[in-house]
Amino acid sequence: MEGSGHETEVTERSGDIDRRVLDAVGRAMGRFGMLRPGDRVAVGVSGGKDSLCLLHALVAYRGRAPFPYDLVAVTIQQGKFTAPIRGIEDQIRRLGVEWVVREDRTTLELVADGVSHGCDVCSRHRRRALYHLVGELGVTVLALGHTADDCAEALLRNVLFNGRIASLPPVAKSRKGSVRLIRPLVYVGEGDTAAYARAHGLDTVGCVCGDRDSVRREIHTFLAGLRAGHPGVAESITAALGNVNPYTLFDLSLRKEGADASPAFADD
């Protein structure tokens, strides 16, 4: 009986995190109009907890969505996985989702030749390979597993190192306009994706770049320290991304209809 009680407790905890993640995904879907009836959605699966959480959540979200949509999981092999990526195949198959793995020859050659390169190079090549693959698959939407934490880190990285106020958009169009890029986890923190992965016993595969010192890692550590000492920081940053006051910024091209301009920006 004691074991049965423990199993019930674990199931309840799993139900709690499932509801929290699906509620946040539903909020993003509704606010940003991410999906449309009949969409064929490719989910970028990197092997990490965030992308696997996204795939599971989008499978489960079918039960809430007001219309049907198709799913296919896609992975780009760049020679950076810490373990064979095929190790996650069974758990993807159990979801009833097709999984397509494609090699990025450009990055694989860099790795084989021992050419030093940063995460930005991998990201650029991976994105290009993803768009090429989804074009072959007849996909209308590409879903990526960026979380609220990733959006916060992107904001700080752009402010501190690129001289601009920008983050990761919840919805964007490909350059050719044929594919919508969506980020359904923009309201989900990494703490919740980690809890989701634990609750569902998800096996993950990491990237070797995750252990390297970098600006991304510094910002991640900085924000983690702030969150630990100041509850609500993560939620505040997420709220700030949707609550911009143009008249407190220096860009003279910004206007906000119906609001009084700051004296500093008033026309002469």
C-alpha positions, 0 to 999 in steps of 0.5 A: 500500500505504501508503494501505491501511495508513492505512485499516486503522489508521483502521478499527481506531481506529473499532472501538476507540471503537465498542466502548468506547461500546457497552460503556458503553451496554450497562452502563447498559442492564443496570444500570438496565433501560432497555429492554423487549421491543417498546419504541418508542424516540424518540431526541432529536436536537439535531444535536450530537455527543452526540445523534448518537452516541446515535442511532448507538449505539442502532442498533448496539446492536440487534445486542447487545440480547436483544430487538428495539426500534424507533427513531425520531429526533425533533428540536425546532426552536426557532430556535437552530441555527447551521446548517440542521438538515436538513443532518444528514438524509442521515446519519440516513436512511442509518441506516434511522431515521425522522426527525420534526422539529417546531417549538416555536412558543413558543420561536420566538416568543420568538426572533422577538420578541427576548425575552431568555431563558436555557437553562432556558426553552428546555429546559423548552419543548423538553421539553414539546414532546418529550413532546407529540410522542412521545405522538403517535408512540406512543412508550414510551421517550424517549432523551436524549444526556446524557453522564457529563460532563452528569451531573457538571455537573448535580451541581455545579450543583445543589450550588453553586446550588440547595442540593441534591444531585441529578443527571440520573437514568439512568431516569425516568418522565414525569409521566403515567407513559406514557413512560420517559425514559432516558439511555444515555450516562451512562457515556460521556464527551464525549471518547468522543462526540467521538471517535465522531463523528470516527471516523464522519465525523458532521456536526453542527449546533450551538446558538447558546447554546453560545457564551454565557457562563453558569453551565453554561459555567463549570462545564464549563470548571472540570471540564475543567481538573480532568480535564486535571490529575487523570486519573480525576476524571471516573470518580470523579464517575461512581462517586460518583453510584452510591455515596452514604453517607446517614449523612454527609449532613445529611438526617435522613430518609435511612436505609440498612438494615443500616448503623450510623448516624453518631453525629450522626444517632443517635436520642436 
